[in-house]
Amino acid sequence: MSEEKDVGKRLDFLTQELNREANTITSKTNNLAVKDNALAIKSEIEKIREQVQNVE
C-alpha cells in the first residue's frame, strides 16, 4: 500500500484470486456448512473488491 504505482490493479488481482479460491471451496465440498461459509466469504470479498476499485 505504501507504493504509489499500480496499487489498485494489484489489490484487484488479489481479490480476484481470493474469489477463485472461495469458488474452489464451494465447488469441491459437499458439506452444507462449509458451502454456506464460503458463499458468505465470497460476499465479503465482493464488498472488498468494490472498495479496491476506488483505489487509484
C-alpha distance matrix in Angstrom:
0.0 3.8 5.4 7.5 9.3 9.7 6.4 9.0 11.4 9.7 9.0 12.6 13.9 12.8 14.5 17.4 17.8 17.9 20.4 22.5 22.6 23.8 26.3 27.6 28.2 30.0 32.2 33.2 34.2 37.5 36.6 36.4 34.3 31.6 31.8 31.4 28.4 26.7 27.5 25.9 22.7 22.8 23.2 20.2 18.0 19.4 18.5 14.8 15.2 16.8 13.9 11.4 14.0 13.6 10.1 10.9
3.8 0.0 3.8 6.4 9.2 11.0 8.6 11.7 14.1 12.6 12.5 16.0 17.2 16.3 18.2 21.0 21.3 21.5 24.1 26.1 26.2 27.5 30.0 31.1 31.8 33.7 35.8 36.7 37.8 41.1 40.2 40.0 37.8 35.2 35.4 35.1 32.0 30.4 31.2 29.6 26.4 26.6 27.0 23.9 21.8 23.2 22.1 18.5 18.8 20.1 17.1 14.8 17.0 16.2 12.5 12.5
5.4 3.8 0.0 3.8 5.7 8.1 6.9 10.5 12.1 11.0 12.0 15.1 15.9 15.8 18.1 20.3 20.7 21.5 24.0 25.6 26.1 27.7 29.9 31.0 32.0 33.9 35.7 36.7 38.1 41.6 41.0 40.9 39.0 36.2 36.2 36.1 33.2 31.2 31.9 30.8 27.5 27.1 27.8 25.0 22.5 23.6 22.9 19.4 19.0 20.4 17.8 14.9 16.5 16.1 12.2 11.3
7.5 6.4 3.8 0.0 3.8 6.8 6.5 9.5 11.4 11.4 12.5 15.0 16.3 16.9 18.8 20.8 21.8 22.8 24.8 26.5 27.5 29.0 30.8 32.2 33.5 35.1 36.8 38.1 39.6 43.0 42.5 42.2 40.5 37.8 37.4 37.2 34.5 32.5 32.8 31.6 28.6 27.8 28.1 25.6 23.2 23.6 22.9 19.6 18.8 19.6 17.1 14.3 15.2 14.3 10.6 8.7
9.3 9.2 5.7 3.8 0.0 3.8 5.6 8.4 9.1 9.5 11.6 13.5 14.2 15.5 17.7 19.1 20.1 21.7 23.5 24.8 26.1 27.9 29.3 30.6 32.3 33.8 35.2 36.6 38.4 41.8 41.7 41.5 40.1 37.2 36.6 36.7 34.2 31.8 32.1 31.4 28.3 27.2 27.8 25.7 22.8 23.0 22.9 19.7 18.2 19.3 17.5 14.2 14.6 14.5 11.0 8.6
9.7 11.0 8.1 6.8 3.8 0.0 3.8 5.5 5.3 6.4 8.7 10.0 10.8 12.6 14.5 15.5 16.8 18.6 20.2 21.4 23.0 24.7 25.9 27.4 29.2 30.5 31.8 33.4 35.3 38.7 38.7 38.5 37.2 34.3 33.5 33.7 31.4 28.8 28.9 28.5 25.4 24.0 24.7 22.9 19.8 19.9 20.1 17.1 15.1 16.4 15.2 11.6 11.7 12.4 9.3 7.3
6.4 8.6 6.9 6.5 5.6 3.8 0.0 3.8 5.5 5.3 6.1 8.5 9.9 10.6 12.4 14.3 15.4 16.6 18.4 20.1 21.2 22.7 24.4 25.9 27.3 28.7 30.4 31.8 33.4 36.7 36.4 36.1 34.6 31.8 31.2 31.2 28.7 26.4 26.6 25.8 22.7 21.7 22.3 20.1 17.2 17.7 17.5 14.2 12.9 14.4 12.6 9.1 10.3 10.8 7.4 6.9
9.0 11.7 10.5 9.5 8.4 5.5 3.8 0.0 3.8 5.5 5.2 6.0 8.5 9.9 10.5 12.2 14.2 15.3 16.4 18.4 20.0 21.0 22.4 24.4 25.9 26.8 28.5 30.3 31.9 35.1 34.8 34.2 32.9 30.3 29.3 29.1 26.9 24.6 24.3 23.6 20.8 19.4 19.7 17.8 15.0 14.8 14.7 11.8 9.9 11.0 9.7 6.1 6.6 7.7 5.0 5.3
11.4 14.1 12.1 11.4 9.1 5.3 5.5 3.8 0.0 3.8 5.5 5.1 6.2 8.7 9.9 10.5 12.4 14.3 15.3 16.6 18.6 20.1 21.0 22.7 24.6 25.7 26.9 28.7 30.7 33.9 34.1 33.7 32.8 29.9 28.8 29.0 27.0 24.3 24.1 24.0 21.1 19.2 20.1 18.7 15.4 15.2 16.1 13.3 10.8 12.5 12.2 8.5 8.2 10.5 8.6 8.1
9.7 12.6 11.0 11.4 9.5 6.4 5.3 5.5 3.8 0.0 3.8 5.4 5.0 6.2 8.7 9.8 10.6 12.4 14.2 15.3 16.7 18.5 19.9 21.2 22.9 24.4 25.8 27.1 29.0 32.4 32.5 32.4 31.3 28.2 27.5 27.9 25.6 22.9 23.3 23.1 19.8 18.5 19.8 18.1 14.7 15.4 16.4 13.2 11.3 13.8 13.2 9.4 10.5 12.7 10.3 10.5
9.0 12.5 12.0 12.5 11.6 8.7 6.1 5.2 5.5 3.8 0.0 3.8 5.4 5.0 6.3 8.6 9.8 10.5 12.3 14.3 15.4 16.6 18.4 20.0 21.2 22.6 24.4 25.9 27.3 30.6 30.3 30.0 28.6 25.8 25.1 25.2 22.7 20.3 20.6 20.0 16.8 15.7 16.7 14.6 11.4 12.3 12.9 9.5 8.1 10.9 9.9 6.4 8.5 10.7 8.7 10.3
12.6 16.0 15.1 15.0 13.5 10.0 8.5 6.0 5.1 5.4 3.8 0.0 3.8 5.4 5.2 6.3 8.7 9.9 10.6 12.4 14.4 15.4 16.5 18.5 20.2 21.0 22.5 24.5 26.2 29.3 29.3 28.8 27.8 25.1 23.9 24.0 22.0 19.3 19.1 19.0 16.1 14.2 15.1 13.9 10.5 10.4 11.7 9.1 6.4 9.1 9.5 6.2 6.9 10.1 9.3 10.8
13.9 17.2 15.9 16.3 14.2 10.8 9.9 8.5 6.2 5.0 5.4 3.8 0.0 3.8 5.5 5.1 6.3 8.7 9.9 10.6 12.5 14.4 15.3 16.6 18.7 20.0 21.1 22.7 24.8 28.1 28.4 28.4 27.6 24.5 23.4 24.1 22.2 19.1 19.4 19.8 16.7 14.8 16.6 15.6 11.9 12.4 14.4 11.8 9.4 12.5 13.1 9.9 10.6 13.8 12.7 13.6
12.8 16.3 15.8 16.9 15.5 12.6 10.6 9.9 8.7 6.2 5.0 5.4 3.8 0.0 3.8 5.4 5.1 6.2 8.6 9.8 10.6 12.4 14.2 15.3 16.7 18.4 20.0 21.2 22.9 26.3 26.3 26.3 25.2 22.0 21.4 22.1 19.7 16.9 17.7 17.7 14.2 13.1 15.1 13.6 10.0 11.7 13.4 10.4 9.1 12.7 12.8 9.9 11.9 14.8 13.5 15.1
14.5 18.2 18.1 18.8 17.7 14.5 12.4 10.5 9.9 8.7 6.3 5.2 5.5 3.8 0.0 3.8 5.4 5.0 6.1 8.6 9.8 10.5 12.2 14.2 15.4 16.4 18.3 20.0 21.4 24.5 24.4 24.0 22.9 20.0 19.0 19.3 17.1 14.4 14.6 14.6 11.4 9.8 11.5 10.2 6.5 7.9 9.9 7.5 6.0 9.8 10.5 8.4 10.3 13.4 13.0 15.3
17.4 21.0 20.3 20.8 19.1 15.5 14.3 12.2 10.5 9.8 8.6 6.3 5.1 5.4 3.8 0.0 3.8 5.5 5.0 6.2 8.7 9.9 10.5 12.4 14.4 15.2 16.4 18.4 20.3 23.5 23.9 23.6 23.1 20.1 18.7 19.4 17.9 14.6 14.6 15.5 12.6 10.2 12.5 12.3 8.6 9.1 12.0 10.5 8.1 11.5 13.1 11.0 11.8 15.3 15.3 17.0
17.8 21.3 20.7 21.8 20.1 16.8 15.4 14.2 12.4 10.6 9.8 8.7 6.3 5.1 5.4 3.8 0.0 3.8 5.3 5.0 6.3 8.7 9.7 10.6 12.5 14.2 15.3 16.6 18.6 22.1 22.5 22.8 22.2 18.9 17.9 19.2 17.3 13.9 15.0 16.0 12.7 11.1 14.0 13.6 10.0 11.6 14.4 12.5 11.0 14.7 15.8 13.6 14.9 18.3 17.7 19.4
17.9 21.5 21.5 22.8 21.7 18.6 16.6 15.3 14.3 12.4 10.5 9.9 8.7 6.2 5.0 5.5 3.8 0.0 3.8 5.4 5.1 6.3 8.6 9.9 10.7 12.4 14.3 15.5 16.9 20.2 20.1 20.2 19.1 15.9 15.3 16.2 13.9 10.8 12.1 12.7 9.2 8.2 11.2 10.5 7.2 9.8 12.3 10.5 10.1 13.8 14.8 13.2 15.2 18.2 17.9 20.2
20.4 24.1 24.0 24.8 23.5 20.2 18.4 16.4 15.3 14.2 12.3 10.6 9.9 8.6 6.1 5.0 5.3 3.8 0.0 3.8 5.4 5.1 6.2 8.6 9.9 10.5 12.2 14.3 15.7 18.8 18.9 18.6 18.1 15.2 13.6 14.5 13.0 9.6 9.9 11.1 8.4 6.0 9.2 9.6 6.6 7.9 11.3 10.6 9.6 12.8 14.7 13.7 14.9 18.2 18.6 21.0
22.5 26.1 25.6 26.5 24.8 21.4 20.1 18.4 16.6 15.3 14.3 12.4 10.6 9.8 8.6 6.2 5.0 5.4 3.8 0.0 3.8 5.4 5.0 6.2 8.7 9.8 10.5 12.2 14.4 17.7 18.5 18.8 18.8 15.6 14.0 15.8 14.6 10.9 11.7 13.8 11.2 9.0 12.5 13.3 10.4 11.6 15.0 14.3 12.9 16.1 18.1 16.6 17.6 21.1 21.3 23.2
22.6 26.2 26.1 27.5 26.1 23.0 21.2 20.0 18.6 16.7 15.4 14.4 12.5 10.6 9.8 8.7 6.3 5.1 5.4 3.8 0.0 3.8 5.3 5.0 6.3 8.6 9.9 10.6 12.4 16.0 16.4 17.1 16.7 13.2 12.4 14.5 12.8 9.2 11.2 13.0 10.1 9.3 13.0 13.3 10.8 13.0 16.0 15.1 14.5 18.0 19.5 18.1 19.8 23.0 22.8 25.0
23.8 27.5 27.7 29.0 27.9 24.7 22.7 21.0 20.1 18.5 16.6 15.4 14.4 12.4 10.5 9.9 8.7 6.3 5.1 5.4 3.8 0.0 3.8 5.4 5.1 6.2 8.7 10.0 10.9 14.1 14.1 14.1 13.6 10.4 9.2 10.8 9.3 5.6 7.4 9.4 7.0 6.1 9.9 10.7 9.1 11.2 14.1 13.9 13.9 16.9 18.6 18.0 19.7 22.7 23.1 25.7
26.3 30.0 29.9 30.8 29.3 25.9 24.4 22.4 21.0 19.9 18.4 16.5 15.3 14.2 12.2 10.5 9.7 8.6 6.2 5.0 5.3 3.8 0.0 3.8 5.4 5.0 6.1 8.6 10.3 13.2 14.1 14.2 14.7 11.7 9.5 11.6 11.3 7.6 8.2 11.2 9.7 7.8 11.2 13.0 11.3 12.3 15.8 16.1 15.3 18.0 20.3 19.7 20.7 24.0 24.7 27.0
27.6 31.1 31.0 32.2 30.6 27.4 25.9 24.4 22.7 21.2 20.0 18.5 16.6 15.3 14.2 12.4 10.6 9.9 8.6 6.2 5.0 5.4 3.8 0.0 3.8 5.4 5.2 6.1 8.6 12.0 13.3 14.4 15.0 11.6 10.2 13.2 12.7 9.2 10.9 13.8 12.1 11.0 14.6 16.0 14.1 15.7 19.0 18.9 18.2 21.2 23.3 22.2 23.4 26.8 27.1 29.2
28.2 31.8 32.0 33.5 32.3 29.2 27.3 25.9 24.6 22.9 21.2 20.2 18.7 16.7 15.4 14.4 12.5 10.7 9.9 8.7 6.3 5.1 5.4 3.8 0.0 3.8 5.6 5.3 6.2 9.7 10.2 11.4 11.6 8.0 7.3 10.4 9.7 6.7 9.3 11.9 10.5 10.4 13.9 15.1 14.0 16.1 18.9 18.9 19.0 22.0 23.7 23.1 24.7 27.9 28.2 30.6
30.0 33.7 33.9 35.1 33.8 30.5 28.7 26.8 25.7 24.4 22.6 21.0 20.0 18.4 16.4 15.2 14.2 12.4 10.5 9.8 8.6 6.2 5.0 5.4 3.8 0.0 3.8 5.7 5.8 8.4 9.2 9.3 10.3 7.5 5.1 8.2 8.8 5.9 7.2 10.5 10.2 9.6 12.6 14.6 14.1 15.4 18.3 19.1 19.0 21.5 23.7 23.5 24.8 27.9 28.7 31.3
32.2 35.8 35.7 36.8 35.2 31.8 30.4 28.5 26.9 25.8 24.4 22.5 21.1 20.0 18.3 16.4 15.3 14.3 12.2 10.5 9.9 8.7 6.1 5.2 5.6 3.8 0.0 3.8 5.9 8.2 10.4 11.2 13.0 10.5 8.1 11.5 12.5 9.7 10.5 14.1 13.8 12.6 15.6 17.9 16.9 17.9 21.1 21.8 21.2 23.8 26.2 25.7 26.6 30.0 30.8 33.0
33.2 36.7 36.7 38.1 36.6 33.4 31.8 30.3 28.7 27.1 25.9 24.5 22.7 21.2 20.0 18.4 16.6 15.5 14.3 12.2 10.6 10.0 8.6 6.1 5.3 5.7 3.8 0.0 3.8 6.8 9.2 11.2 12.9 10.0 9.0 12.7 13.3 10.9 12.8 15.9 15.3 14.9 18.1 19.9 18.9 20.5 23.6 23.9 23.6 26.4 28.5 27.9 29.1 32.4 32.9 35.1
34.2 37.8 38.1 39.6 38.4 35.3 33.4 31.9 30.7 29.0 27.3 26.2 24.8 22.9 21.4 20.3 18.6 16.9 15.7 14.4 12.4 10.9 10.3 8.6 6.2 5.8 5.9 3.8 0.0 3.8 5.4 7.9 9.5 7.1 6.6 10.4 11.2 9.8 11.9 14.7 14.6 15.0 17.8 19.5 19.3 21.0 23.7 24.3 24.5 27.1 29.1 28.9 30.3 33.4 34.0 36.6
37.5 41.1 41.6 43.0 41.8 38.7 36.7 35.1 33.9 32.4 30.6 29.3 28.1 26.3 24.5 23.5 22.1 20.2 18.8 17.7 16.0 14.1 13.2 12.0 9.7 8.4 8.2 6.8 3.8 0.0 3.8 6.2 8.9 8.0 7.4 10.7 12.4 11.9 13.3 16.1 16.8 17.2 19.6 21.6 21.8 23.2 25.8 26.8 27.1 29.5 31.6 31.7 33.0 36.0 36.9 39.5
36.6 40.2 41.0 42.5 41.7 38.7 36.4 34.8 34.1 32.5 30.3 29.3 28.4 26.3 24.4 23.9 22.5 20.1 18.9 18.5 16.4 14.1 14.1 13.3 10.2 9.2 10.4 9.2 5.4 3.8 0.0 3.8 5.6 5.4 6.2 8.7 10.1 10.7 12.4 14.4 15.4 16.5 18.6 20.2 21.0 22.7 24.8 25.8 26.7 28.9 30.7 31.1 32.8 35.5 36.3 39.2
36.4 40.0 40.9 42.2 41.5 38.5 36.1 34.2 33.7 32.4 30.0 28.8 28.4 26.3 24.0 23.6 22.8 20.2 18.6 18.8 17.1 14.1 14.2 14.4 11.4 9.3 11.2 11.2 7.9 6.2 3.8 0.0 3.8 5.5 5.0 6.1 8.6 9.8 10.5 12.3 14.1 15.2 16.6 18.5 19.8 21.1 23.0 24.5 25.5 27.3 29.2 30.0 31.5 34.1 35.2 38.3
34.3 37.8 39.0 40.5 40.1 37.2 34.6 32.9 32.8 31.3 28.6 27.8 27.6 25.2 22.9 23.1 22.2 19.1 18.1 18.8 16.7 13.6 14.7 15.0 11.6 10.3 13.0 12.9 9.5 8.9 5.6 3.8 0.0 3.8 5.4 5.1 6.2 8.6 9.9 10.6 12.3 14.3 15.4 16.7 18.3 20.1 21.5 22.8 24.3 26.1 27.6 28.5 30.4 32.7 33.7 36.9
31.6 35.2 36.2 37.8 37.2 34.3 31.8 30.3 29.9 28.2 25.8 25.1 24.5 22.0 20.0 20.1 18.9 15.9 15.2 15.6 13.2 10.4 11.7 11.6 8.0 7.5 10.5 10.0 7.1 8.0 5.4 5.5 3.8 0.0 3.8 5.5 5.1 6.1 8.6 9.8 10.4 12.2 14.3 15.3 16.2 18.3 20.1 20.9 22.1 24.5 25.9 26.3 28.3 30.9 31.5 34.6
31.8 35.4 36.2 37.4 36.6 33.5 31.2 29.3 28.8 27.5 25.1 23.9 23.4 21.4 19.0 18.7 17.9 15.3 13.6 14.0 12.4 9.2 9.5 10.2 7.3 5.1 8.1 9.0 6.6 7.4 6.2 5.0 5.4 3.8 0.0 3.8 5.5 5.1 6.2 8.7 9.8 10.5 12.5 14.4 15.1 16.6 18.7 20.0 20.7 22.8 24.7 25.3 26.8 29.5 30.5 33.5
31.4 35.1 36.1 37.2 36.7 33.7 31.2 29.1 29.0 27.9 25.2 24.0 24.1 22.1 19.3 19.4 19.2 16.2 14.5 15.8 14.5 10.8 11.6 13.2 10.4 8.2 11.5 12.7 10.4 10.7 8.7 6.1 5.1 5.5 3.8 0.0 3.8 5.5 5.2 6.3 8.7 9.9 10.7 12.6 14.3 15.5 17.1 18.7 20.0 21.6 23.4 24.4 26.0 28.4 29.7 32.9
28.4 32.0 33.2 34.5 34.2 31.4 28.7 26.9 27.0 25.6 22.7 22.0 22.2 19.7 17.1 17.9 17.3 13.9 13.0 14.6 12.8 9.3 11.3 12.7 9.7 8.8 12.5 13.3 11.2 12.4 10.1 8.6 6.2 5.1 5.5 3.8 0.0 3.8 5.4 5.0 6.2 8.6 9.8 10.6 12.2 14.3 15.5 16.6 18.2 20.2 21.5 22.4 24.4 26.6 27.5 30.8
26.7 30.4 31.2 32.5 31.8 28.8 26.4 24.6 24.3 22.9 20.3 19.3 19.1 16.9 14.4 14.6 13.9 10.8 9.6 10.9 9.2 5.6 7.6 9.2 6.7 5.9 9.7 10.9 9.8 11.9 10.7 9.8 8.6 6.1 5.1 5.5 3.8 0.0 3.8 5.4 4.9 6.2 8.7 9.9 10.3 12.3 14.4 15.2 16.1 18.5 20.1 20.5 22.3 24.9 25.7 28.7
27.5 31.2 31.9 32.8 32.1 28.9 26.6 24.3 24.1 23.3 20.6 19.1 19.4 17.7 14.6 14.6 15.0 12.1 9.9 11.7 11.2 7.4 8.2 10.9 9.3 7.2 10.5 12.8 11.9 13.3 12.4 10.5 9.9 8.6 6.2 5.2 5.4 3.8 0.0 3.8 5.3 5.0 6.3 8.8 9.8 10.6 12.7 14.4 15.1 16.8 18.9 19.8 21.1 23.7 25.0 28.1
25.9 29.6 30.8 31.6 31.4 28.5 25.8 23.6 24.0 23.1 20.0 19.0 19.8 17.7 14.6 15.5 16.0 12.7 11.1 13.8 13.0 9.4 11.2 13.8 11.9 10.5 14.1 15.9 14.7 16.1 14.4 12.3 10.6 9.8 8.7 6.3 5.0 5.4 3.8 0.0 3.8 5.4 5.1 6.4 8.7 10.0 10.9 12.7 14.3 15.7 17.2 18.6 20.3 22.4 23.7 27.0
22.7 26.4 27.5 28.6 28.3 25.4 22.7 20.8 21.1 19.8 16.8 16.1 16.7 14.2 11.4 12.6 12.7 9.2 8.4 11.2 10.1 7.0 9.7 12.1 10.5 10.2 13.8 15.3 14.6 16.8 15.4 14.1 12.3 10.4 9.8 8.7 6.2 4.9 5.3 3.8 0.0 3.8 5.3 5.1 6.1 8.6 9.9 10.5 12.1 14.3 15.5 16.2 18.3 20.6 21.4 24.6
22.8 26.6 27.1 27.8 27.2 24.0 21.7 19.4 19.2 18.5 15.7 14.2 14.8 13.1 9.8 10.2 11.1 8.2 6.0 9.0 9.3 6.1 7.8 11.0 10.4 9.6 12.6 14.9 15.0 17.2 16.5 15.2 14.3 12.2 10.5 9.9 8.6 6.2 5.0 5.4 3.8 0.0 3.8 5.4 5.0 6.2 8.7 9.8 10.3 12.4 14.4 14.9 16.4 19.0 20.2 23.2
23.2 27.0 27.8 28.1 27.8 24.7 22.3 19.7 20.1 19.8 16.7 15.1 16.6 15.1 11.5 12.5 14.0 11.2 9.2 12.5 13.0 9.9 11.2 14.6 13.9 12.6 15.6 18.1 17.8 19.6 18.6 16.6 15.4 14.3 12.5 10.7 9.8 8.7 6.3 5.1 5.3 3.8 0.0 3.8 5.5 5.2 6.5 8.9 9.9 10.9 12.9 14.4 15.7 17.8 19.5 22.7
20.2 23.9 25.0 25.6 25.7 22.9 20.1 17.8 18.7 18.1 14.6 13.9 15.6 13.6 10.2 12.3 13.6 10.5 9.6 13.3 13.3 10.7 13.0 16.0 15.1 14.6 17.9 19.9 19.5 21.6 20.2 18.5 16.7 15.3 14.4 12.6 10.6 9.9 8.8 6.4 5.1 5.4 3.8 0.0 3.8 5.3 5.1 6.3 8.6 10.0 10.9 12.4 14.5 16.2 17.4 20.9
18.0 21.8 22.5 23.2 22.8 19.8 17.2 15.0 15.4 14.7 11.4 10.5 11.9 10.0 6.5 8.6 10.0 7.2 6.6 10.4 10.8 9.1 11.3 14.1 14.0 14.1 16.9 18.9 19.3 21.8 21.0 19.8 18.3 16.2 15.1 14.3 12.2 10.3 9.8 8.7 6.1 5.0 5.5 3.8 0.0 3.8 5.4 5.0 6.1 8.7 9.9 10.2 12.3 14.7 15.5 18.6
19.4 23.2 23.6 23.6 23.0 19.9 17.7 14.8 15.2 15.4 12.3 10.4 12.4 11.7 7.9 9.1 11.6 9.8 7.9 11.6 13.0 11.2 12.3 15.7 16.1 15.4 17.9 20.5 21.0 23.2 22.7 21.1 20.1 18.3 16.6 15.5 14.3 12.3 10.6 10.0 8.6 6.2 5.2 5.3 3.8 0.0 3.8 5.4 4.9 6.3 8.7 9.6 10.6 13.1 14.8 17.8
18.5 22.1 22.9 22.9 22.9 20.1 17.5 14.7 16.1 16.4 12.9 11.7 14.4 13.4 9.9 12.0 14.4 12.3 11.3 15.0 16.0 14.1 15.8 19.0 18.9 18.3 21.1 23.6 23.7 25.8 24.8 23.0 21.5 20.1 18.7 17.1 15.5 14.4 12.7 10.9 9.9 8.7 6.5 5.1 5.4 3.8 0.0 3.8 5.4 5.2 6.6 8.8 10.2 11.7 13.5 17.0
14.8 18.5 19.4 19.6 19.7 17.1 14.2 11.8 13.3 13.2 9.5 9.1 11.8 10.4 7.5 10.5 12.5 10.5 10.6 14.3 15.1 13.9 16.1 18.9 18.9 19.1 21.8 23.9 24.3 26.8 25.8 24.5 22.8 20.9 20.0 18.7 16.6 15.2 14.4 12.7 10.5 9.8 8.9 6.3 5.0 5.4 3.8 0.0 3.8 5.4 5.1 6.1 8.7 10.3 11.1 14.6
15.2 18.8 19.0 18.8 18.2 15.1 12.9 9.9 10.8 11.3 8.1 6.4 9.4 9.1 6.0 8.1 11.0 10.1 9.6 12.9 14.5 13.9 15.3 18.2 19.0 19.0 21.2 23.6 24.5 27.1 26.7 25.5 24.3 22.1 20.7 20.0 18.2 16.1 15.1 14.3 12.1 10.3 9.9 8.6 6.1 4.9 5.4 3.8 0.0 3.8 5.3 4.9 6.2 8.9 10.0 13.0
16.8 20.1 20.4 19.6 19.3 16.4 14.4 11.0 12.5 13.8 10.9 9.1 12.5 12.7 9.8 11.5 14.7 13.8 12.8 16.1 18.0 16.9 18.0 21.2 22.0 21.5 23.8 26.4 27.1 29.5 28.9 27.3 26.1 24.5 22.8 21.6 20.2 18.5 16.8 15.7 14.3 12.4 10.9 10.0 8.7 6.3 5.2 5.4 3.8 0.0 3.8 5.5 5.3 7.1 9.6 12.6
13.9 17.1 17.8 17.1 17.5 15.2 12.6 9.7 12.2 13.2 9.9 9.5 13.1 12.8 10.5 13.1 15.8 14.8 14.7 18.1 19.5 18.6 20.3 23.3 23.7 23.7 26.2 28.5 29.1 31.6 30.7 29.2 27.6 25.9 24.7 23.4 21.5 20.1 18.9 17.2 15.5 14.4 12.9 10.9 9.9 8.7 6.6 5.1 5.3 3.8 0.0 3.8 5.4 5.5 7.2 10.8
11.4 14.8 14.9 14.3 14.2 11.6 9.1 6.1 8.5 9.4 6.4 6.2 9.9 9.9 8.4 11.0 13.6 13.2 13.7 16.6 18.1 18.0 19.7 22.2 23.1 23.5 25.7 27.9 28.9 31.7 31.1 30.0 28.5 26.3 25.3 24.4 22.4 20.5 19.8 18.6 16.2 14.9 14.4 12.4 10.2 9.6 8.8 6.1 4.9 5.5 3.8 0.0 3.8 5.3 5.3 8.5
14.0 17.0 16.5 15.2 14.6 11.7 10.3 6.6 8.2 10.5 8.5 6.9 10.6 11.9 10.3 11.8 14.9 15.2 14.9 17.6 19.8 19.7 20.7 23.4 24.7 24.8 26.6 29.1 30.3 33.0 32.8 31.5 30.4 28.3 26.8 26.0 24.4 22.3 21.1 20.3 18.3 16.4 15.7 14.5 12.3 10.6 10.2 8.7 6.2 5.3 5.4 3.8 0.0 3.8 5.5 7.7
13.6 16.2 16.1 14.3 14.5 12.4 10.8 7.7 10.5 12.7 10.7 10.1 13.8 14.8 13.4 15.3 18.3 18.2 18.2 21.1 23.0 22.7 24.0 26.8 27.9 27.9 30.0 32.4 33.4 36.0 35.5 34.1 32.7 30.9 29.5 28.4 26.6 24.9 23.7 22.4 20.6 19.0 17.8 16.2 14.7 13.1 11.7 10.3 8.9 7.1 5.5 5.3 3.8 0.0 3.8 6.3
10.1 12.5 12.2 10.6 11.0 9.3 7.4 5.0 8.6 10.3 8.7 9.3 12.7 13.5 13.0 15.3 17.7 17.9 18.6 21.3 22.8 23.1 24.7 27.1 28.2 28.7 30.8 32.9 34.0 36.9 36.3 35.2 33.7 31.5 30.5 29.7 27.5 25.7 25.0 23.7 21.4 20.2 19.5 17.4 15.5 14.8 13.5 11.1 10.0 9.6 7.2 5.3 5.5 3.8 0.0 3.8
10.9 12.5 11.3 8.7 8.6 7.3 6.9 5.3 8.1 10.5 10.3 10.8 13.6 15.1 15.3 17.0 19.4 20.2 21.0 23.2 25.0 25.7 27.0 29.2 30.6 31.3 33.0 35.1 36.6 39.5 39.2 38.3 36.9 34.6 33.5 32.9 30.8 28.7 28.1 27.0 24.6 23.2 22.7 20.9 18.6 17.8 17.0 14.6 13.0 12.6 10.8 8.5 7.7 6.3 3.8 0.0
